[in-house]
Amino acid sequence: MSSSKARQWNESHSDAHDGVIIELQDVWKIYKMGSVEVPALRGVNLKIHKGSFVAVMGASGSGKSTCMNMIGCLDVPTKGKVYLDGQDVSLMSESALAQIRGRKIGFVFQTFNLIPTLTALENVMLPMTFQNIPKHKREKRARELLEMVELGDRTGHKPGELSGGQQQRVAISRALSNDPELVLADEPTGNLDSKMGVEVMSFLSRLNKEEGKTVVMVTHDSNGAKHAEMIHKLMDGRIVGSEVGEGQQDSSTGGKAVSSMDYTSTL
C-alpha cells in the first residue's frame, strides 16, 4: 500500500476508535559510539488509536526494538515527541511516568521475563504490588486472569515447570494484571514452536476483539504480523510501507472496528 493510499485508508477509518493512546511525532533516536553517531530511528511518525491491533514489522537492525521502547515509553527520543494519552512524556518525572506506564501499558516479552522463584500466580500478582493494590484483590484478579488463559490448574507452578506456551500465557496474564489500555508485545512468538505461536497469536487477537484492548506487536515474523489490522514495515529506522492485515479483514466481516493507526512516510 502506498503512503497516499495508507493516508486515505486511515482517514476513512479515523472514527473507528475513540482516540489516540500513543503518538510518535518525528521521532529520532541516535546512539553515540565514541565519536560515531548511529541513528536507530529516523523521523518516525505514528498514531496508535485505542482499540486497534497494529504490527510493526522489521528485520534485525531495522530499529523495531528502539521503536518498541518509544511506543512503550521506556525511552525518550533524541529528537521529536512521544505522547501518552496526549501528554508529552518528556515533561514527566520518571516516577510519574513509571506509575502511568504501569497502569496504561502491559508488556509481553519474547523471553517471557518471568521470575523463576515465583509461582505463576505470584508472577501475575507482582505488577499489582507496585500499584498498591491490596493482597486479596491481587490474588483474586491473578486467579481470574490465569483461568482466562486456561492455566487455572497451574497457579502453583513455577516457570521451570511450565512449557514455553504456558509461560507466555502467564506473561500475557501478568501484562493484563493492572487492566492496561495497551498491550505491547515484543516478538511474542519468537521462542515458541509454530503450534504454540498460533495459540498465542489467537489469544492476542481475542484480547483485541473481545476485550477491546489496544494491541501493538513488534515482530520480524510476517505470519504473526498478519493477525493485525494494520502492518507497518520498518527499515533502517524509517517506516517504509504499510498494508492491511487479516485482522482488519476479519473486522470488516462482522468483527470489531478496524484500526486507524496513522502512517506518515518520512523518506
Secondary structure by P-SEA (a helix, b strand, c coil): ccaaaaaaaaaaaccccccccbbbcbbbbbbbcccbbbbcccbbbbbbcccbbbbbccccccaaaaaaaaaaccccccbbbbbccccccccccaaaaaaaaaccbbbbcccccccccccaaaaaaaaaaaacccaaaaaaaaaaaaaaaccccccccccccccaaaaaaaaaaaaacccccbbbbccccccccaaaaaaaaaaaaaaaaccccbbbbbcccccccccccbbbbbcccccccccccaaaaaaaaccccccbbbbbbcc
